[in-house]
Amino acid sequence: MYARDNVAPAADLQQPPSGAQVDAAVTALRMLADPTRLRLLWHLRHGEQDVTTLTAAVEASRPAVSQHLAKLLLAGLVSSRRDGRRVLYRVRGGHVRRLVTEALHAADHHVTGAPEHD
């Protein structure tokens, strides 16, 4: 099961999630549980980047970055396109961007002791 944006319309989320929805959410959260993948998604929040740029940004080896990007592609959290010989990656939609942002905001509150939001 792949994590995809728009698994269900917002109105359907008033009901308990389906097995497919839970599986997709678990896949997405599992992908975020790796520090390198979370950093990659953070760097991809605002636009496309290639492997060389991402390798420098997350200070990891090129093969490691490529493997993490392949996992993120399979999970549906990033998409890619060719530009000549380069492959450009980007976050797949606003849901993923917001998920990454919210996870890091929650972590910031935990680390700094800032008050929680309601």
C-alpha positions, 0 to 999 in steps of 0.5 A: 500500500502506498501513501497518497495525497487525497486518500479520502475526501475530508468529509469521510474522515469523520468516520473511522479510517479504513484499513487502506487509510491506516496502512497509507498513514503508517507507511508515511509516518514510517518514512518520516521516522528516519532522520535522513528522509525527514531532512530530505523532505524538509529540503524539498518542501519549497521546490525541486532539487536534484540528488547532488544538491540534496546530498550536500544539504543533508550531508549524506553519501550519494548512494544513501540519498538515492536509496532514501529518495527511492523509498520516498518515491515508493511511499508516494511522499515525493515525485520526480521528473527528468530534466535532461540527465538530471532527476529532480525531486519534489514533495508530493502535495500540500499534505506531505508538506504540512505533515513534515512541517507539523512534525518538526513544529511539534518536535520544536515544542517538545525540545524547547518546552514551548506551550502547546497549541489547541 
